[in-house]
Amino acid sequence: MTINNFIEELKKIGIELDDEKLNQLNIYYQLLISWNEKMNLTGITKKEDVYLKHFYDSLTLIRAIDLTKINTLCDIGTGAGFPGLVVKIVFPQLNVTLVDSLNKRITFLNEVIKELRLTNIETKSVRIEEYGITNREKYDVVVARAVAPLPILLEYASPLVKIGGHFIAMKGNNEEHDERYPMLGIKYIETIDFLLPYENSQRTLIKFNKYDKTNKKYPRRYAEIKKKPL
């Protein structure tokens, strides 16, 4: 995907990029490649591939939620910042939190944030299930991209979502799930399937709505979640 292809494909899903945002994405790409030489951030390094499989793919979140009409977003298991940091660059009005358990990745993200002079964005080096204990019902939208199986993700994410807010799982393929999780106060809304342009690989957004507070029992400890997922 060339830069021009990137710009045109984003227009098709309602996203317009100005020169400042394009420049910030380019700096992000350069830092990603530089840091990737000393730590494993991504196996995708060609510019055309990063713009398609990381940048464009991250922004397909807009298919599930109007990112101009929310205030707070949390990206759990953000890794190298996908989708949360990309979304923050393109939708700078958002207050974004990036959560990852690996401090090396957080160091990288902090460097990108500093270089791009981004504000109203914070990083947290903590396990997701621990973060969910002390930050309950805090975010309009919680998102996770290719982090864990859906039942595990739901337990991680649900405590963080405000009542009336949404959790969106970004997946390669659809996964089986229940319609409602009363213990988590969350219910299934819709599945959005589409293909990435040019390579035509499958993508799926699975959207849930938070209708009630999550039982304080959740999230459980990681070993218990893994041993007996919901």
C-alpha positions in Angstrom: 0.0 0.0 0.0 1.6 3.3 -1.1 0.9 6.5 0.8 -1.5 7.6 -1.9 -3.3 4.3 -1.7 -3.4 4.7 2.1 -5.0 8.2 1.8 -7.5 7.0 -0.7 -8.6 3.9 1.1 -9.1 5.9 4.3 -11.3 8.3 2.5 -13.5 5.3 1.6 -14.2 4.7 5.3 -14.7 8.4 6.1 -11.2 9.4 7.3 -9.4 12.4 5.9 -5.7 13.0 6.7 -4.0 16.4 6.6 -0.2 16.9 6.1 0.5 17.1 9.9 -1.1 13.7 10.6 0.7 12.1 7.6 4.0 13.5 8.9 3.3 12.2 12.4 2.6 8.7 10.9 5.8 8.8 9.0 7.8 9.7 12.1 6.0 6.9 13.9 7.0 4.5 11.1 10.7 5.6 11.2 10.8 5.1 15.0 9.2 1.7 14.8 11.8 0.5 12.3 14.7 2.0 14.3 13.6 0.5 17.6 12.7 -2.8 16.0 16.4 -3.4 15.3 17.0 -3.6 19.1 13.8 -5.1 20.3 11.0 -7.2 18.8 8.1 -4.8 18.1 6.8 -6.2 14.8 7.7 -8.8 12.2 6.2 -6.4 9.6 8.8 -3.8 8.5 8.3 -2.9 4.8 6.7 0.6 4.7 3.9 -0.5 2.4 3.0 -3.4 4.7 3.2 -1.3 7.9 0.8 1.2 6.4 -1.6 -1.5 5.3 -1.4 -4.1 8.1 -0.8 -1.8 11.1 -1.8 1.8 10.3 -4.8 1.2 8.0 -5.9 -1.8 9.9 -5.9 0.1 13.2 -8.1 2.8 11.7 -10.7 0.3 10.6 -12.0 0.7 14.2 -14.1 3.5 12.7 -16.3 0.9 11.1 -17.5 0.0 14.6 -17.6 3.3 16.4 -17.7 7.0 15.6 -14.3 8.1 17.0 -15.4 11.8 16.7 -18.2 11.3 19.3 -16.3 9.6 22.2 -13.9 11.1 24.7 -11.9 8.3 26.3 -10.4 5.2 24.7 -8.2 2.4 26.3 -6.1 0.0 24.1 -5.4 -3.1 26.1 -2.3 -5.2 25.1 -1.3 -2.3 22.8 2.1 -3.7 21.8 3.8 -1.2 19.5 0.7 1.0 19.7 -1.8 -0.7 17.4 -4.5 0.5 17.3 -4.4 3.0 20.1 -1.5 5.2 19.1 -2.5 5.3 15.5 -6.1 6.3 16.5 -4.7 9.0 18.7 -2.7 10.6 15.9 -5.6 10.6 13.5 -8.2 11.6 16.2 -6.2 13.9 18.4 -9.2 15.1 20.5 -9.3 11.6 22.1 -8.0 10.9 25.6 -6.1 7.7 25.1 -4.6 5.1 27.5 -2.2 2.5 26.2 -1.8 -0.6 28.4 0.9 -3.2 28.0 2.6 -5.6 30.4 6.0 -5.3 28.8 8.0 -2.2 30.0 10.2 -2.2 26.9 7.2 -1.6 24.7 6.0 1.2 27.0 9.5 2.8 26.7 9.1 2.8 22.9 5.6 4.2 23.1 6.7 7.0 25.4 9.4 7.9 22.9 6.9 8.1 20.0 4.6 10.2 22.2 7.4 12.6 23.1 8.7 12.9 19.5 5.2 13.6 18.2 4.4 16.0 21.1 1.1 14.3 21.7 -1.0 15.3 24.7 -3.9 13.6 26.6 -2.3 10.2 26.1 -0.8 8.0 28.8 0.9 4.7 29.0 0.6 2.0 31.6 3.1 -0.8 32.1 0.9 -3.3 34.0 -0.9 -6.6 33.4 -4.4 -5.9 32.0 -6.2 -7.9 34.7 -4.5 -5.8 37.4 -5.3 -2.5 35.6 -9.0 -3.6 35.5 -9.2 -3.8 39.3 -8.4 -0.1 40.0 -9.8 1.5 36.8 -13.4 0.3 36.7 -16.1 1.8 34.5 -13.6 4.5 33.3 -13.6 4.4 29.4 -16.1 5.1 26.7 -14.4 2.5 24.5 -12.0 -0.3 25.2 -10.3 -2.0 22.3 -8.0 -5.0 21.8 -6.3 -6.1 18.6 -5.1 -9.7 18.3 -4.3 -10.0 22.1 -6.1 -13.2 23.3 -9.1 -15.4 22.7 -12.4 -13.5 23.0 -13.7 -15.0 26.3 -10.4 -13.9 28.0 -10.6 -10.5 26.3 -14.1 -9.9 27.6 -13.0 -10.5 31.2 -10.0 -8.2 30.7 -11.9 -5.4 29.1 -15.4 -5.4 30.6 -14.5 -3.9 34.0 -12.8 -0.9 32.3 -15.8 0.1 30.1 -18.3 2.7 31.3 -22.0 1.8 31.5 -23.3 2.7 28.0 -19.8 2.3 26.5 -18.4 -0.3 24.2 -15.7 -3.0 24.0 -14.5 -3.8 20.4 -12.4 -6.8 19.7 -10.3 -6.5 16.4 -9.8 -10.0 15.1 -8.6 -11.8 12.0 -11.6 -14.1 12.0 -14.9 -14.3 13.9 -15.0 -16.3 17.2 -17.9 -18.0 18.9 -19.3 -16.2 21.9 -22.4 -15.8 24.0 -24.9 -13.1 23.4 -24.8 -11.8 27.0 -22.4 -12.0 29.9 -24.4 -10.9 32.9 -21.6 -11.3 35.4 -19.6 -8.8 33.3 -22.5 -6.5 32.6 -21.8 -6.7 28.8 -23.8 -7.9 25.8 -23.0 -8.6 22.1 -24.1 -6.0 19.6 -22.8 -6.8 16.2 -20.0 -8.3 14.1 -18.5 -6.4 11.2 -16.6 -8.5 8.6 -14.5 -7.0 5.8 -11.4 -7.6 3.8 -8.2 -5.5 4.0 -7.7 -3.8 0.6 -5.1 -5.1 -1.9 -4.3 -8.4 0.0 -7.9 -9.3 0.8 -7.2 -10.8 4.2 -10.1 -11.3 6.5 -10.8 -8.8 9.4 -13.5 -8.9 12.0 -14.7 -6.3 14.5 -16.8 -7.8 17.3 -18.7 -5.1 19.3 -20.2 -5.4 22.8 -22.2 -2.9 24.9 -21.7 -2.4 28.6 -25.2 -2.2 30.2 -24.4 -2.8 33.9 -21.5 -2.7 36.3 -19.2 -5.7 36.2 -19.3 -8.0 39.2 -16.3 -7.1 41.5 -15.2 -10.7 41.3 -13.9 -9.9 37.8 -11.3 -9.8 36.5 -9.9 -12.9 38.1 -6.2 -13.7 38.4 -4.5 -14.6 35.1 -3.9 -18.2 36.0 -7.6 -18.7 36.9 -8.8 -16.8 33.7 -6.6 -19.1 31.6 -7.5 -22.3 33.4 -11.3 -21.6 33.3 -12.2 -18.9 30.7 -15.8 -17.7 30.7 
